[in-house]
Amino acid sequence: VQLQASGGGLVQAGGSLRLSCAASGRTFSNYIMGWFRQAPGKEREFVAGISWSGAQTDYADSVKGRFTISRDNAKNTVYLQMNSLKPEDTAAYYCVADDRAVVAVRPWQYDFWGQGTQVTVSS
């Protein structure tokens, strides 16, 4: 699976962004999808994940109620809607995929990674 993330940028605190990740190469609907992020000097951390059907989602506590993950299997695309952004959300965001059955939260549990897209939130 090849993953191409887009939608990052510079936004003021309180603003919104929507990240997109287009997948190609294999049957998209067979894969769980997710987003991780990594800020300078920090470890990569789980942000959100979604099952192949979209019925199961999971979020990091730090983004619950502000971020929403969704997917469109017809378009082979997963989205991350980010609202009420905070300066601490500043990071490179990575789209991930794996063919396991349930949403996972560890980086090593995902076999496929896209390139990062930078999100910068100014105070």
TORKOL-4160 file (C-alpha; in steps of 0.2 Angstrom, whole numbers, padded with zeros to 4 digits, m for minus):
123
<pt num="1" X="0000" Y="0000" Z="0000"/>
<pt num="2" X="0006" Y="0017" Z="m0005"/>
<pt num="3" X="0000" Y="0032" Z="0006"/>
<pt num="4" X="0000" Y="0050" Z="0001"/>
<pt num="5" X="m0004" Y="0063" Z="0015"/>
<pt num="6" X="m0009" Y="0081" Z="0012"/>
<pt num="7" X="m0018" Y="0095" Z="0020"/>
<pt num="8" X="m0005" Y="0101" Z="0032"/>
<pt num="9" X="m0001" Y="0119" Z="0035"/>
<pt num="10" X="0000" Y="0134" Z="0046"/>
<pt num="11" X="m0016" Y="0139" Z="0057"/>
<pt num="12" X="m0019" Y="0149" Z="0072"/>
<pt num="13" X="m0024" Y="0142" Z="0088"/>
<pt num="14" X="m0043" Y="0138" Z="0088"/>
<pt num="15" X="m0043" Y="0135" Z="0070"/>
<pt num="16" X="m0046" Y="0119" Z="0059"/>
<pt num="17" X="m0037" Y="0109" Z="0046"/>
<pt num="18" X="m0042" Y="0093" Z="0037"/>
<pt num="19" X="m0029" Y="0080" Z="0033"/>
<pt num="20" X="m0031" Y="0068" Z="0019"/>
<pt num="21" X="m0022" Y="0052" Z="0015"/>
<pt num="22" X="m0024" Y="0044" Z="m0002"/>
<pt num="23" X="m0020" Y="0025" Z="m0003"/>
<pt num="24" X="m0015" Y="0015" Z="m0018"/>
<pt num="25" X="m0008" Y="m0002" Z="m0023"/>
<pt num="26" X="m0020" Y="m0014" Z="m0014"/>
<pt num="27" X="m0038" Y="m0016" Z="m0008"/>
<pt num="28" X="m0040" Y="m0001" Z="0003"/>
<pt num="29" X="m0055" Y="m0008" Z="0012"/>
<pt num="30" X="m0045" Y="m0022" Z="0019"/>
<pt num="31" X="m0034" Y="m0011" Z="0029"/>
<pt num="32" X="m0036" Y="m0002" Z="0046"/>
<pt num="33" X="m0030" Y="0016" Z="0044"/>
<pt num="34" X="m0023" Y="0028" Z="0056"/>
<pt num="35" X="m0013" Y="0044" Z="0060"/>
<pt num="36" X="0002" Y="0046" Z="0070"/>
<pt num="37" X="0011" Y="0062" Z="0074"/>
<pt num="38" X="0029" Y="0067" Z="0079"/>
<pt num="39" X="0035" Y="0084" Z="0086"/>
<pt num="40" X="0053" Y="0089" Z="0086"/>
<pt num="41" X="0062" Y="0080" Z="0100"/>
<pt num="42" X="0047" Y="0069" Z="0105"/>
<pt num="43" X="0042" Y="0051" Z="0101"/>
<pt num="44" X="0030" Y="0047" Z="0088"/>
<pt num="45" X="0013" Y="0046" Z="0095"/>
<pt num="46" X="m0004" Y="0038" Z="0090"/>
<pt num="47" X="m0017" Y="0051" Z="0086"/>
<pt num="48" X="m0032" Y="0041" Z="0078"/>
<pt num="49" X="m0037" Y="0025" Z="0070"/>
<pt num="50" X="m0052" Y="0018" Z="0060"/>
<pt num="51" X="m0057" Y="0000" Z="0056"/>
<pt num="52" X="m0059" Y="m0006" Z="0038"/>
<pt num="53" X="m0078" Y="m0003" Z="0039"/>
<pt num="54" X="m0077" Y="0013" Z="0049"/>
<pt num="55" X="m0087" Y="0006" Z="0063"/>
<pt num="56" X="m0073" Y="0006" Z="0075"/>
<pt num="57" X="m0063" Y="0022" Z="0079"/>
<pt num="58" X="m0050" Y="0026" Z="0093"/>
<pt num="59" X="m0042" Y="0042" Z="0098"/>
<pt num="60" X="m0028" Y="0048" Z="0109"/>
<pt num="61" X="m0035" Y="0056" Z="0125"/>
<pt num="62" X="m0026" Y="0073" Z="0119"/>
<pt num="63" X="m0037" Y="0074" Z="0104"/>
<pt num="64" X="m0054" Y="0067" Z="0109"/>
<pt num="65" X="m0068" Y="0078" Z="0106"/>
<pt num="66" X="m0058" Y="0089" Z="0094"/>
<pt num="67" X="m0052" Y="0077" Z="0080"/>
<pt num="68" X="m0062" Y="0065" Z="0069"/>
<pt num="69" X="m0056" Y="0052" Z="0058"/>
<pt num="70" X="m0066" Y="0045" Z="0044"/>
<pt num="71" X="m0064" Y="0035" Z="0028"/>
<pt num="72" X="m0071" Y="0034" Z="0011"/>
<pt num="73" X="m0067" Y="0017" Z="0004"/>
<pt num="74" X="m0074" Y="0021" Z="m0013"/>
<pt num="75" X="m0061" Y="0035" Z="m0015"/>
<pt num="76" X="m0047" Y="0025" Z="m0006"/>
<pt num="77" X="m0045" Y="0040" Z="0006"/>
<pt num="78" X="m0044" Y="0043" Z="0025"/>
<pt num="79" X="m0047" Y="0060" Z="0033"/>
<pt num="80" X="m0043" Y="0068" Z="0049"/>
<pt num="81" X="m0053" Y="0083" Z="0053"/>
<pt num="82" X="m0044" Y="0093" Z="0067"/>
<pt num="83" X="m0054" Y="0107" Z="0076"/>
<pt num="84" X="m0050" Y="0118" Z="0090"/>
<pt num="85" X="m0031" Y="0116" Z="0086"/>
<pt num="86" X="m0019" Y="0120" Z="0100"/>
<pt num="87" X="0000" Y="0124" Z="0098"/>
<pt num="88" X="0004" Y="0107" Z="0106"/>
<pt num="89" X="m0004" Y="0099" Z="0091"/>
<pt num="90" X="0011" Y="0106" Z="0080"/>
<pt num="91" X="0019" Y="0091" Z="0073"/>
<pt num="92" X="0022" Y="0081" Z="0057"/>
<pt num="93" X="0007" Y="0070" Z="0054"/>
<pt num="94" X="0009" Y="0052" Z="0047"/>
<pt num="95" X="m0004" Y="0042" Z="0038"/>
<pt num="96" X="m0003" Y="0023" Z="0042"/>
<pt num="97" X="m0011" Y="0007" Z="0036"/>
<pt num="98" X="m0011" Y="m0011" Z="0041"/>
<pt num="99" X="m0021" Y="m0027" Z="0038"/>
<pt num="100" X="m0024" Y="m0032" Z="0056"/>
<pt num="101" X="m0042" Y="m0034" Z="0062"/>
<pt num="102" X="m0043" Y="m0021" Z="0075"/>
<pt num="103" X="m0037" Y="m0003" Z="0077"/>
<pt num="104" X="m0020" Y="m0003" Z="0085"/>
<pt num="105" X="m0011" Y="0011" Z="0094"/>
<pt num="106" X="0008" Y="0006" Z="0093"/>
<pt num="107" X="0019" Y="0012" Z="0078"/>
<pt num="108" X="0026" Y="m0005" Z="0076"/>
<pt num="109" X="0009" Y="m0012" Z="0073"/>
<pt num="110" X="0008" Y="m0003" Z="0056"/>
<pt num="111" X="0017" Y="m0010" Z="0041"/>
<pt num="112" X="0013" Y="0005" Z="0029"/>
<pt num="113" X="0018" Y="0023" Z="0032"/>
<pt num="114" X="0016" Y="0038" Z="0021"/>
<pt num="115" X="0027" Y="0053" Z="0021"/>
<pt num="116" X="0023" Y="0066" Z="0034"/>
<pt num="117" X="0013" Y="0082" Z="0032"/>
<pt num="118" X="0017" Y="0096" Z="0043"/>
<pt num="119" X="0004" Y="0105" Z="0054"/>
<pt num="120" X="0010" Y="0121" Z="0063"/>
<pt num="121" X="m0002" Y="0129" Z="0076"/>
<pt num="122" X="0003" Y="0147" Z="0081"/>
<pt num="123" X="m0003" Y="0154" Z="0097"/>
